[in-house]
Amino acid sequence: MATTYESAPELAEALRRAAAAHGEHEKRIGEEDANWPDWYAEYMVREAAGEELPQ
């Protein structure tokens, strides 16, 4: 699915939301997630599409 952001500030805000959600994800799994780039990407694409977000 294609996901676009209209500006750098909009992309930066999406990254901040993904970072906050990923911090909660790492708390739930009890360890650092070395696969964080894939998790961020999935989160951001789903968020932009209005789909259920990863946990």
Secondary structure, 3 states (H helix, E strand, C coil): CCCCCCCHHHHHHHHHHHHHHHHHHHHHHCCCCCCHHHHHHHHHHHHHHCCCCCC
